[in-house]
Amino acid sequence: MRLSYLLLPALWLLATAPAEAAPPRGATSCTGCHPRSATSGPVPTLTGRPADDIITQMNAFKTGERQSTVMVRIAKGFSDEEIRALADWFANGANARPAQPAPQPQPAQP
């Protein structure tokens, strides 16, 4: 009985926590190259870009209007609905938490 008094508040907190959107299918294909935040590298971030811009560029890659060694092949693998889901997800800040790497053990201090 006492255990239920301890678990009840914890369950209530979990139930009231804001839900984060799960990444749509294929999002890891994007985030493997496109960083989640702005960098000075050659591959731009998609996070926060307008969905219509992402859709336009993906369709240009898909039809061959815009050439790229990698993106042409990747874009052809997505349906229009999947492209829309990815674009909406990135436009809304790609709000699912990225997977956290496992903590690395620290060497012992002498």
Biopython code that builds the backbone (N, CA, C, O; Angstrom):
import numpy as np
from Bio.PDB.StructureBuilder import StructureBuilder

atoms = [
    (1, "MET", "N", (0.834, -1.191, 0.000)),
    (1, "MET", "CA", (0.000, 0.000, 0.000)),
    (1, "MET", "C", (0.879, 1.256, 0.000)),
    (1, "MET", "O", (0.610, 2.207, -0.734)),
    (2, "ARG", "N", (1.919, 1.252, 0.818)),
    (2, "ARG", "CA", (2.800, 2.420, 0.884)),
    (2, "ARG", "C", (3.490, 2.667, -0.450)),
    (2, "ARG", "O", (3.717, 3.810, -0.847)),
    (3, "LEU", "N", (3.817, 1.583, -1.130)),
    (3, "LEU", "CA", (4.474, 1.706, -2.423)),
    (3, "LEU", "C", (3.589, 2.444, -3.414)),
    (3, "LEU", "O", (4.083, 3.236, -4.215)),
    (4, "SER", "N", (2.292, 2.193, -3.369)),
    (4, "SER", "CA", (1.381, 2.875, -4.286)),
    (4, "SER", "C", (1.351, 4.380, -4.026)),
    (4, "SER", "O", (1.165, 5.168, -4.953)),
    (5, "TYR", "N", (1.533, 4.780, -2.764)),
    (5, "TYR", "CA", (1.583, 6.213, -2.450)),
    (5, "TYR", "C", (2.829, 6.873, -3.041)),
    (5, "TYR", "O", (2.818, 8.059, -3.372)),
    (6, "LEU", "N", (3.886, 6.101, -3.168)),
    (6, "LEU", "CA", (5.118, 6.621, -3.756)),
    (6, "LEU", "C", (5.059, 6.626, -5.283)),
    (6, "LEU", "O", (5.565, 7.545, -5.928)),
    (7, "LEU", "N", (4.446, 5.607, -5.846)),
    (7, "LEU", "CA", (4.382, 5.490, -7.299)),
    (7, "LEU", "C", (3.350, 6.425, -7.923)),
    (7, "LEU", "O", (3.545, 6.899, -9.042)),
    (8, "LEU", "N", (2.281, 6.687, -7.229)),
    (8, "LEU", "CA", (1.209, 7.510, -7.779)),
    (8, "LEU", "C", (1.686, 8.887, -8.222)),
    (8, "LEU", "O", (1.364, 9.288, -9.341)),
    (9, "PRO", "N", (2.434, 9.638, -7.413)),
    (9, "PRO", "CA", (2.920, 10.942, -7.885)),
    (9, "PRO", "C", (3.864, 10.827, -9.079)),
    (9, "PRO", "O", (3.835, 11.669, -9.976)),
    (10, "ALA", "N", (4.690, 9.799, -9.093)),
    (10, "ALA", "CA", (5.619, 9.614, -10.210)),
    (10, "ALA", "C", (4.854, 9.341, -11.498)),
    (10, "ALA", "O", (5.196, 9.887, -12.547)),
    (11, "LEU", "N", (3.836, 8.515, -11.432)),
    (11, "LEU", "CA", (3.022, 8.233, -12.614)),
    (11, "LEU", "C", (2.277, 9.474, -13.085)),
    (11, "LEU", "O", (2.124, 9.695, -14.287)),
    (12, "TRP", "N", (1.817, 10.278, -12.141)),
    (12, "TRP", "CA", (1.116, 11.506, -12.501)),
    (12, "TRP", "C", (2.056, 12.445, -13.246)),
    (12, "TRP", "O", (1.655, 13.066, -14.231)),
    (13, "LEU", "N", (3.300, 12.557, -12.788)),
    (13, "LEU", "CA", (4.277, 13.416, -13.456)),
    (13, "LEU", "C", (4.565, 12.932, -14.870)),
    (13, "LEU", "O", (4.692, 13.737, -15.793)),
    (14, "LEU", "N", (4.667, 11.637, -15.036)),
    (14, "LEU", "CA", (4.898, 11.097, -16.374)),
    (14, "LEU", "C", (3.715, 11.362, -17.292)),
    (14, "LEU", "O", (3.892, 11.669, -18.471)),
    (15, "ALA", "N", (2.535, 11.244, -16.763)),
    (15, "ALA", "CA", (1.333, 11.442, -17.575)),
    (15, "ALA", "C", (1.156, 12.890, -17.993)),
    (15, "ALA", "O", (0.566, 13.158, -19.039)),
    (16, "THR", "N", (1.654, 13.832, -17.196)),
    (16, "THR", "CA", (1.467, 15.247, -17.516)),
    (16, "THR", "C", (2.657, 15.856, -18.244)),
    (16, "THR", "O", (2.616, 17.031, -18.609)),
    (17, "ALA", "N", (3.717, 15.081, -18.463)),
    (17, "ALA", "CA", (4.885, 15.598, -19.182)),
    (17, "ALA", "C", (4.509, 15.830, -20.640)),
    (17, "ALA", "O", (3.748, 15.046, -21.209)),
    (18, "PRO", "N", (5.026, 16.888, -21.255)),
    (18, "PRO", "CA", (4.701, 17.137, -22.653)),
    (18, "PRO", "C", (5.244, 16.026, -23.541)),
    (18, "PRO", "O", (6.377, 15.574, -23.377)),
    (19, "ALA", "N", (4.417, 15.601, -24.477)),
    (19, "ALA", "CA", (4.830, 14.547, -25.400)),
    (19, "ALA", "C", (5.683, 15.148, -26.507)),
    (19, "ALA", "O", (5.407, 16.245, -26.993)),
    (20, "GLU", "N", (6.702, 14.431, -26.892)),
    (20, "GLU", "CA", (7.535, 14.865, -27.994)),
    (20, "GLU", "C", (7.189, 14.014, -29.198)),
    (20, "GLU", "O", (6.944, 12.813, -29.078)),
    (21, "ALA", "N", (7.172, 14.643, -30.349)),
    (21, "ALA", "CA", (6.832, 13.935, -31.568)),
    (21, "ALA", "C", (7.951, 12.964, -31.928)),
    (21, "ALA", "O", (9.133, 13.301, -31.870)),
    (22, "ALA", "N", (7.558, 11.775, -32.292)),
    (22, "ALA", "CA", (8.551, 10.803, -32.758)),
    (22, "ALA", "C", (9.002, 11.217, -34.153)),
    (22, "ALA", "O", (8.200, 11.720, -34.939)),
    (23, "PRO", "N", (10.265, 11.013, -34.462)),
    (23, "PRO", "CA", (10.712, 11.365, -35.805)),
    (23, "PRO", "C", (10.006, 10.500, -36.838)),
    (23, "PRO", "O", (9.755, 9.321, -36.588)),
    (24, "PRO", "N", (9.685, 11.065, -37.985)),
    (24, "PRO", "CA", (9.045, 10.256, -39.024)),
    (24, "PRO", "C", (10.040, 9.263, -39.629)),
    (24, "PRO", "O", (11.252, 9.401, -39.466)),
    (25, "ARG", "N", (9.517, 8.285, -40.312)),
    (25, "ARG", "CA", (10.351, 7.288, -40.979)),
    (25, "ARG", "C", (11.326, 8.001, -41.912)),
    (25, "ARG", "O", (10.934, 8.876, -42.684)),
    (26, "GLY", "N", (12.565, 7.627, -41.833)),
    (26, "GLY", "CA", (13.572, 8.197, -42.707)),
    (26, "GLY", "C", (14.326, 9.384, -42.141)),
    (26, "GLY", "O", (15.280, 9.856, -42.760)),
    (27, "ALA", "N", (13.922, 9.876, -40.982)),
    (27, "ALA", "CA", (14.579, 11.055, -40.411)),
    (27, "ALA", "C", (16.055, 10.798, -40.145)),
    (27, "ALA", "O", (16.872, 11.709, -40.275)),
    (28, "THR", "N", (16.405, 9.575, -39.777)),
    (28, "THR", "CA", (17.817, 9.287, -39.522)),
    (28, "THR", "C", (18.635, 9.339, -40.808)),
    (28, "THR", "O", (19.845, 9.561, -40.764)),
    (29, "SER", "N", (17.983, 9.136, -41.955)),
    (29, "SER", "CA", (18.681, 9.304, -43.231)),
    (29, "SER", "C", (19.128, 10.748, -43.400)),
    (29, "SER", "O", (20.178, 11.021, -43.980)),
    (30, "CYS", "N", (18.325, 11.660, -42.892)),
    (30, "CYS", "CA", (18.631, 13.094, -43.010)),
    (30, "CYS", "C", (19.652, 13.528, -41.964)),
    (30, "CYS", "O", (20.646, 14.182, -42.279)),
    (31, "THR", "N", (19.390, 13.153, -40.720)),
    (31, "THR", "CA", (20.216, 13.651, -39.621)),
    (31, "THR", "C", (21.594, 13.003, -39.584)),
    (31, "THR", "O", (22.460, 13.432, -38.821)),
    (32, "GLY", "N", (21.802, 11.987, -40.389)),
    (32, "GLY", "CA", (23.138, 11.413, -40.486)),
    (32, "GLY", "C", (24.126, 12.377, -41.123)),
    (32, "GLY", "O", (25.321, 12.323, -40.832)),
    (33, "CYS", "N", (23.638, 13.260, -41.989)),
    (33, "CYS", "CA", (24.496, 14.246, -42.667)),
    (33, "CYS", "C", (24.140, 15.678, -42.285)),
    (33, "CYS", "O", (25.024, 16.503, -42.056)),
    (34, "HIS", "N", (22.843, 15.969, -42.219)),
    (34, "HIS", "CA", (22.388, 17.327, -41.900)),
    (34, "HIS", "C", (22.417, 17.523, -40.395)),
    (34, "HIS", "O", (21.706, 16.828, -39.669)),
    (35, "PRO", "N", (23.240, 18.469, -39.907)),
    (35, "PRO", "CA", (23.326, 18.671, -38.458)),
    (35, "PRO", "C", (22.023, 19.213, -37.885)),
    (35, "PRO", "O", (21.254, 19.869, -38.588)),
    (36, "ARG", "N", (21.779, 18.938, -36.610)),
    (36, "ARG", "CA", (20.554, 19.408, -35.951)),
    (36, "ARG", "C", (20.611, 20.894, -35.629)),
    (36, "ARG", "O", (19.572, 21.510, -35.391)),
    (37, "SER", "N", (21.804, 21.479, -35.616)),
    (37, "SER", "CA", (21.936, 22.917, -35.380)),
    (37, "SER", "C", (22.895, 23.490, -36.419)),
    (37, "SER", "O", (23.658, 22.756, -37.047)),
    (38, "ALA", "N", (22.848, 24.793, -36.590)),
    (38, "ALA", "CA", (23.647, 25.461, -37.618)),
    (38, "ALA", "C", (25.143, 25.245, -37.392)),
    (38, "ALA", "O", (25.641, 25.335, -36.270)),
    (39, "THR", "N", (25.828, 24.962, -38.469)),
    (39, "THR", "CA", (27.282, 24.814, -38.449)),
    (39, "THR", "C", (27.838, 25.522, -39.674)),
    (39, "THR", "O", (27.082, 26.001, -40.519)),
    (40, "SER", "N", (29.133, 25.586, -39.765)),
    (40, "SER", "CA", (29.751, 26.211, -40.926)),
    (40, "SER", "C", (30.143, 25.167, -41.970)),
    (40, "SER", "O", (30.850, 25.485, -42.926)),
    (41, "GLY", "N", (29.699, 23.947, -41.798)),
    (41, "GLY", "CA", (30.046, 22.869, -42.719)),
    (41, "GLY", "C", (29.290, 22.963, -44.040)),
    (41, "GLY", "O", (28.427, 23.824, -44.214)),
    (42, "PRO", "N", (29.622, 22.068, -44.967)),
    (42, "PRO", "CA", (29.012, 22.114, -46.300)),
    (42, "PRO", "C", (27.561, 21.637, -46.361)),
    (42, "PRO", "O", (26.842, 21.969, -47.304)),
    (43, "VAL", "N", (27.127, 20.869, -45.377)),
    (43, "VAL", "CA", (25.756, 20.340, -45.374)),
    (43, "VAL", "C", (24.915, 21.200, -44.432)),
    (43, "VAL", "O", (25.204, 21.266, -43.237)),
    (44, "PRO", "N", (23.884, 21.855, -44.953)),
    (44, "PRO", "CA", (23.083, 22.766, -44.110)),
    (44, "PRO", "C", (22.169, 22.012, -43.151)),
    (44, "PRO", "O", (21.804, 20.861, -43.389)),
    (45, "THR", "N", (21.810, 22.684, -42.070)),
    (45, "THR", "CA", (20.818, 22.123, -41.160)),
    (45, "THR", "C", (19.431, 22.268, -41.793)),
    (45, "THR", "O", (19.178, 23.210, -42.544)),
    (46, "LEU", "N", (18.549, 21.336, -41.486)),
    (46, "LEU", "CA", (17.162, 21.408, -41.962)),
    (46, "LEU", "C", (16.233, 21.902, -40.859)),
    (46, "LEU", "O", (15.118, 22.350, -41.126)),
    (47, "THR", "N", (16.698, 21.817, -39.638)),
    (47, "THR", "CA", (15.886, 22.182, -38.478)),
    (47, "THR", "C", (15.486, 23.652, -38.549)),
    (47, "THR", "O", (16.334, 24.539, -38.648)),
    (48, "GLY", "N", (14.168, 23.894, -38.497)),
    (48, "GLY", "CA", (13.645, 25.255, -38.508)),
    (48, "GLY", "C", (13.418, 25.834, -39.897)),
    (48, "GLY", "O", (12.879, 26.934, -40.019)),
    (49, "ARG", "N", (13.810, 25.129, -40.933)),
    (49, "ARG", "CA", (13.555, 25.628, -42.289)),
    (49, "ARG", "C", (12.079, 25.471, -42.612)),
    (49, "ARG", "O", (11.435, 24.548, -42.114)),
    (50, "PRO", "N", (11.527, 26.361, -43.440)),
    (50, "PRO", "CA", (10.115, 26.220, -43.812)),
    (50, "PRO", "C", (9.863, 24.891, -44.536)),
    (50, "PRO", "O", (10.644, 24.480, -45.393)),
    (51, "ALA", "N", (8.769, 24.237, -44.178)),
    (51, "ALA", "CA", (8.434, 22.937, -44.764)),
    (51, "ALA", "C", (8.343, 23.011, -46.284)),
    (51, "ALA", "O", (8.817, 22.111, -46.977)),
    (52, "ASP", "N", (7.741, 24.072, -46.805)),
    (52, "ASP", "CA", (7.600, 24.190, -48.262)),
    (52, "ASP", "C", (8.952, 24.264, -48.960)),
    (52, "ASP", "O", (9.096, 23.753, -50.070)),
    (53, "ASP", "N", (9.941, 24.888, -48.334)),
    (53, "ASP", "CA", (11.287, 24.940, -48.914)),
    (53, "ASP", "C", (11.914, 23.550, -48.971)),
    (53, "ASP", "O", (12.529, 23.178, -49.970)),
    (54, "ILE", "N", (11.753, 22.793, -47.898)),
    (54, "ILE", "CA", (12.304, 21.432, -47.862)),
    (54, "ILE", "C", (11.623, 20.568, -48.918)),
    (54, "ILE", "O", (12.285, 19.805, -49.622)),
    (55, "ILE", "N", (10.308, 20.686, -49.027)),
    (55, "ILE", "CA", (9.561, 19.901, -50.016)),
    (55, "ILE", "C", (10.006, 20.259, -51.431)),
    (55, "ILE", "O", (10.211, 19.372, -52.260)),
    (56, "THR", "N", (10.157, 21.554, -51.712)),
    (56, "THR", "CA", (10.585, 22.005, -53.039)),
    (56, "THR", "C", (11.944, 21.421, -53.395)),
    (56, "THR", "O", (12.139, 20.920, -54.503)),
    (57, "GLN", "N", (12.881, 21.484, -52.457)),
    (57, "GLN", "CA", (14.230, 20.968, -52.719)),
    (57, "GLN", "C", (14.225, 19.446, -52.874)),
    (57, "GLN", "O", (14.901, 18.911, -53.753)),
    (58, "MET", "N", (13.470, 18.751, -52.028)),
    (58, "MET", "CA", (13.400, 17.284, -52.139)),
    (58, "MET", "C", (12.801, 16.869, -53.475)),
    (58, "MET", "O", (13.274, 15.918, -54.098)),
    (59, "ASN", "N", (11.760, 17.576, -53.920)),
    (59, "ASN", "CA", (11.157, 17.249, -55.210)),
    (59, "ASN", "C", (12.106, 17.556, -56.362)),
    (59, "ASN", "O", (12.113, 16.839, -57.363)),
    (60, "ALA", "N", (12.911, 18.616, -56.235)),
    (60, "ALA", "CA", (13.900, 18.935, -57.265)),
    (60, "ALA", "C", (14.957, 17.834, -57.352)),
    (60, "ALA", "O", (15.382, 17.470, -58.448)),
    (61, "PHE", "N", (15.379, 17.309, -56.216)),
    (61, "PHE", "CA", (16.306, 16.178, -56.224)),
    (61, "PHE", "C", (15.636, 14.938, -56.804)),
    (61, "PHE", "O", (16.241, 14.214, -57.595)),
    (62, "LYS", "N", (14.401, 14.697, -56.416)),
    (62, "LYS", "CA", (13.669, 13.495, -56.834)),
    (62, "LYS", "C", (13.463, 13.448, -58.348)),
    (62, "LYS", "O", (13.556, 12.381, -58.955)),
    (63, "THR", "N", (13.182, 14.604, -58.957)),
    (63, "THR", "CA", (12.938, 14.651, -60.407)),
    (63, "THR", "C", (14.221, 14.797, -61.216)),
    (63, "THR", "O", (14.202, 14.650, -62.438)),
    (64, "GLY", "N", (15.333, 15.085, -60.546)),
    (64, "GLY", "CA", (16.593, 15.293, -61.243)),
    (64, "GLY", "C", (16.818, 16.735, -61.659)),
    (64, "GLY", "O", (17.837, 17.049, -62.272)),
    (65, "GLU", "N", (15.878, 17.620, -61.332)),
    (65, "GLU", "CA", (16.022, 19.041, -61.646)),
    (65, "GLU", "C", (17.237, 19.617, -60.928)),
    (65, "GLU", "O", (17.941, 20.466, -61.475)),
    (66, "ARG", "N", (17.482, 19.156, -59.706)),
    (66, "ARG", "CA", (18.657, 19.562, -58.939)),
    (66, "ARG", "C", (19.549, 18.332, -58.793)),
    (66, "ARG", "O", (19.097, 17.281, -58.338)),
    (67, "GLN", "N", (20.798, 18.466, -59.175)),
    (67, "GLN", "CA", (21.719, 17.336, -59.165)),
    (67, "GLN", "C", (22.526, 17.271, -57.876)),
    (67, "GLN", "O", (22.939, 18.293, -57.329)),
    (68, "SER", "N", (22.738, 16.064, -57.411)),
    (68, "SER", "CA", (23.582, 15.783, -56.263)),
    (68, "SER", "C", (23.865, 14.293, -56.279)),
    (68, "SER", "O", (22.977, 13.482, -56.542)),
    (69, "THR", "N", (25.085, 13.948, -56.001)),
    (69, "THR", "CA", (25.466, 12.537, -56.011)),
    (69, "THR", "C", (24.634, 11.714, -55.041)),
    (69, "THR", "O", (24.179, 10.622, -55.379)),
    (70, "VAL", "N", (24.437, 12.234, -53.841)),
    (70, "VAL", "CA", (23.762, 11.476, -52.792)),
    (70, "VAL", "C", (22.270, 11.778, -52.734)),
    (70, "VAL", "O", (21.456, 10.856, -52.700)),
    (71, "MET", "N", (21.897, 13.066, -52.720)),
    (71, "MET", "CA", (20.506, 13.446, -52.473)),
    (71, "MET", "C", (19.539, 12.955, -53.554)),
    (71, "MET", "O", (18.382, 12.669, -53.247)),
    (72, "VAL", "N", (19.981, 12.850, -54.800)),
    (72, "VAL", "CA", (19.092, 12.348, -55.852)),
    (72, "VAL", "C", (18.633, 10.939, -55.509)),
    (72, "VAL", "O", (17.453, 10.614, -55.639)),
    (73, "ARG", "N", (19.566, 10.109, -55.071)),
    (73, "ARG", "CA", (19.212, 8.723, -54.719)),
    (73, "ARG", "C", (18.352, 8.659, -53.461)),
    (73, "ARG", "O", (17.411, 7.869, -53.389)),
    (74, "ILE", "N", (18.668, 9.481, -52.483)),
    (74, "ILE", "CA", (17.894, 9.467, -51.234)),
    (74, "ILE", "C", (16.474, 9.955, -51.480)),
    (74, "ILE", "O", (15.521, 9.329, -51.016)),
    (75, "ALA", "N", (16.314, 11.062, -52.201)),
    (75, "ALA", "CA", (14.986, 11.648, -52.429)),
    (75, "ALA", "C", (14.069, 10.699, -53.188)),
    (75, "ALA", "O", (12.867, 10.659, -52.929)),
    (76, "LYS", "N", (14.620, 9.943, -54.109)),
    (76, "LYS", "CA", (13.797, 9.000, -54.884)),
    (76, "LYS", "C", (13.213, 7.891, -54.022)),
    (76, "LYS", "O", (12.251, 7.236, -54.423)),
    (77, "GLY", "N", (13.787, 7.675, -52.842)),
    (77, "GLY", "CA", (13.298, 6.630, -51.950)),
    (77, "GLY", "C", (12.127, 7.039, -51.080)),
    (77, "GLY", "O", (11.591, 6.211, -50.343)),
    (78, "PHE", "N", (11.711, 8.314, -51.150)),
    (78, "PHE", "CA", (10.616, 8.801, -50.311)),
    (78, "PHE", "C", (9.373, 9.107, -51.139)),
    (78, "PHE", "O", (9.462, 9.652, -52.239)),
    (79, "SER", "N", (8.218, 8.750, -50.594)),
    (79, "SER", "CA", (6.946, 9.120, -51.220)),
    (79, "SER", "C", (6.664, 10.590, -50.916)),
    (79, "SER", "O", (7.327, 11.191, -50.070)),
    (80, "ASP", "N", (5.683, 11.166, -51.604)),
    (80, "ASP", "CA", (5.301, 12.558, -51.342)),
    (80, "ASP", "C", (4.841, 12.742, -49.896)),
    (80, "ASP", "O", (5.134, 13.763, -49.274)),
    (81, "GLU", "N", (4.120, 11.752, -49.361)),
    (81, "GLU", "CA", (3.637, 11.828, -47.982)),
    (81, "GLU", "C", (4.796, 11.782, -46.989)),
    (81, "GLU", "O", (4.786, 12.495, -45.985)),
    (82, "GLU", "N", (5.783, 10.951, -47.267)),
    (82, "GLU", "CA", (6.945, 10.863, -46.379)),
    (82, "GLU", "C", (7.764, 12.152, -46.412)),
    (82, "GLU", "O", (8.262, 12.608, -45.383)),
    (83, "ILE", "N", (7.899, 12.732, -47.603)),
    (83, "ILE", "CA", (8.617, 14.005, -47.721)),
    (83, "ILE", "C", (7.884, 15.084, -46.927)),
    (83, "ILE", "O", (8.524, 15.879, -46.239)),
    (84, "ARG", "N", (6.560, 15.124, -47.009)),
    (84, "ARG", "CA", (5.776, 16.105, -46.257)),
    (84, "ARG", "C", (5.973, 15.907, -44.756)),
    (84, "ARG", "O", (6.143, 16.877, -44.017)),
    (85, "ALA", "N", (5.952, 14.652, -44.305)),
    (85, "ALA", "CA", (6.129, 14.371, -42.874)),
    (85, "ALA", "C", (7.515, 14.809, -42.402)),
    (85, "ALA", "O", (7.643, 15.404, -41.332)),
    (86, "LEU", "N", (8.539, 14.524, -43.179)),
    (86, "LEU", "CA", (9.893, 14.954, -42.826)),
    (86, "LEU", "C", (10.000, 16.472, -42.804)),
    (86, "LEU", "O", (10.572, 17.044, -41.876)),
    (87, "ALA", "N", (9.454, 17.123, -43.821)),
    (87, "ALA", "CA", (9.516, 18.588, -43.910)),
    (87, "ALA", "C", (8.802, 19.235, -42.728)),
    (87, "ALA", "O", (9.313, 20.188, -42.140)),
    (88, "ASP", "N", (7.634, 18.726, -42.380)),
    (88, "ASP", "CA", (6.895, 19.270, -41.235)),
    (88, "ASP", "C", (7.668, 19.072, -39.939)),
    (88, "ASP", "O", (7.715, 19.966, -39.095)),
    (89, "TRP", "N", (8.275, 17.894, -39.783)),
    (89, "TRP", "CA", (9.021, 17.589, -38.575)),
    (89, "TRP", "C", (10.221, 18.523, -38.426)),
    (89, "TRP", "O", (10.453, 19.068, -37.347)),
    (90, "PHE", "N", (10.980, 18.709, -39.501)),
    (90, "PHE", "CA", (12.130, 19.612, -39.439)),
    (90, "PHE", "C", (11.690, 21.058, -39.259)),
    (90, "PHE", "O", (12.313, 21.803, -38.503)),
    (91, "ALA", "N", (10.628, 21.465, -39.941)),
    (91, "ALA", "CA", (10.143, 22.845, -39.817)),
    (91, "ALA", "C", (9.711, 23.162, -38.393)),
    (91, "ALA", "O", (9.830, 24.300, -37.940)),
    (92, "ASN", "N", (9.214, 22.159, -37.694)),
    (92, "ASN", "CA", (8.778, 22.346, -36.307)),
    (92, "ASN", "C", (9.909, 22.136, -35.313)),
    (92, "ASN", "O", (9.662, 21.959, -34.120)),
    (93, "GLY", "N", (11.122, 22.154, -35.783)),
    (93, "GLY", "CA", (12.268, 22.089, -34.883)),
    (93, "GLY", "C", (12.797, 20.701, -34.623)),
    (93, "GLY", "O", (13.636, 20.522, -33.740)),
    (94, "ALA", "N", (12.327, 19.699, -35.372)),
    (94, "ALA", "CA", (12.790, 18.318, -35.161)),
    (94, "ALA", "C", (12.799, 18.026, -33.666)),
    (94, "ALA", "O", (13.834, 17.712, -33.077)),
    (95, "ASN", "N", (11.611, 18.141, -33.069)),
    (95, "ASN", "CA", (11.511, 18.198, -31.612)),
    (95, "ASN", "C", (11.632, 16.882, -30.865)),
    (95, "ASN", "O", (11.473, 16.872, -29.644)),
    (96, "ALA", "N", (11.901, 15.791, -31.524)),
    (96, "ALA", "CA", (12.159, 14.565, -30.776)),
    (96, "ALA", "C", (13.597, 14.595, -30.286)),
    (96, "ALA", "O", (14.486, 15.094, -30.975)),
    (97, "ARG", "N", (13.816, 14.068, -29.112)),
    (97, "ARG", "CA", (15.166, 14.057, -28.554)),
    (97, "ARG", "C", (16.055, 13.127, -29.364)),
    (97, "ARG", "O", (15.648, 12.014, -29.697)),
    (98, "PRO", "N", (17.266, 13.573, -29.684)),
    (98, "PRO", "CA", (18.196, 12.665, -30.340)),
    (98, "PRO", "C", (18.642, 11.584, -29.358)),
    (98, "PRO", "O", (18.629, 11.786, -28.143)),
    (99, "ALA", "N", (19.028, 10.458, -29.894)),
    (99, "ALA", "CA", (19.517, 9.389, -29.022)),
    (99, "ALA", "C", (20.772, 9.862, -28.311)),
    (99, "ALA", "O", (21.663, 10.450, -28.923)),
    (100, "GLN", "N", (20.830, 9.603, -27.032)),
    (100, "GLN", "CA", (21.981, 10.012, -26.241)),
    (100, "GLN", "C", (23.031, 8.901, -26.272)),
    (100, "GLN", "O", (22.700, 7.733, -26.067)),
    (101, "PRO", "N", (24.296, 9.254, -26.525)),
    (101, "PRO", "CA", (25.333, 8.225, -26.494)),
    (101, "PRO", "C", (25.517, 7.694, -25.078)),
    (101, "PRO", "O", (25.297, 8.401, -24.095)),
    (102, "ALA", "N", (25.917, 6.463, -25.003)),
    (102, "ALA", "CA", (26.167, 5.868, -23.691)),
    (102, "ALA", "C", (27.349, 6.566, -23.045)),
    (102, "ALA", "O", (28.326, 6.880, -23.724)),
    (103, "PRO", "N", (27.277, 6.814, -21.742)),
    (103, "PRO", "CA", (28.409, 7.471, -21.071)),
    (103, "PRO", "C", (29.644, 6.581, -21.136)),
    (103, "PRO", "O", (29.570, 5.363, -20.976)),
    (104, "GLN", "N", (30.779, 7.226, -21.375)),
    (104, "GLN", "CA", (32.043, 6.499, -21.448)),
    (104, "GLN", "C", (32.679, 6.466, -20.061)),
    (104, "GLN", "O", (32.672, 7.474, -19.354)),
    (105, "PRO", "N", (33.225, 5.326, -19.669)),
    (105, "PRO", "CA", (33.875, 5.262, -18.362)),
    (105, "PRO", "C", (35.112, 6.161, -18.344)),
    (105, "PRO", "O", (35.846, 6.243, -19.329)),
    (106, "GLN", "N", (35.326, 6.817, -17.242)),
    (106, "GLN", "CA", (36.476, 7.694, -17.087)),
    (106, "GLN", "C", (37.633, 6.891, -16.515)),
    (106, "GLN", "O", (37.432, 6.029, -15.659)),
    (107, "PRO", "N", (38.854, 7.173, -16.989)),
    (107, "PRO", "CA", (39.995, 6.439, -16.425)),
    (107, "PRO", "C", (40.184, 6.816, -14.945)),
    (107, "PRO", "O", (39.887, 7.933, -14.522)),
    (108, "ALA", "N", (40.675, 5.867, -14.201)),
    (108, "ALA", "CA", (40.889, 6.084, -12.771)),
    (108, "ALA", "C", (41.982, 7.108, -12.553)),
    (108, "ALA", "O", (43.008, 7.090, -13.233)),
    (109, "GLN", "N", (41.764, 7.989, -11.616)),
    (109, "GLN", "CA", (42.745, 9.012, -11.263)),
    (109, "GLN", "C", (43.704, 8.425, -10.236)),
    (109, "GLN", "O", (43.255, 7.789, -9.283)),
    (110, "PRO", "N", (45.026, 8.621, -10.402)),
    (110, "PRO", "CA", (45.984, 8.074, -9.415)),
    (110, "PRO", "C", (45.968, 8.854, -8.127)),
    (110, "PRO", "O", (46.709, 8.529, -7.199)),
]
sb = StructureBuilder()
sb.init_structure("model")
sb.init_model(0)
sb.init_chain("A")
sb.init_seg("    ")
for serial, (resi, resn, name, xyz) in enumerate(atoms, 1):
    if name == "N":
        sb.init_residue(resn, " ", resi, " ")
    sb.init_atom(name, np.array(xyz, "f"), 0.0, 1.0, " ", f" {name:<3s}", serial, name[0])
structure = sb.get_structure()
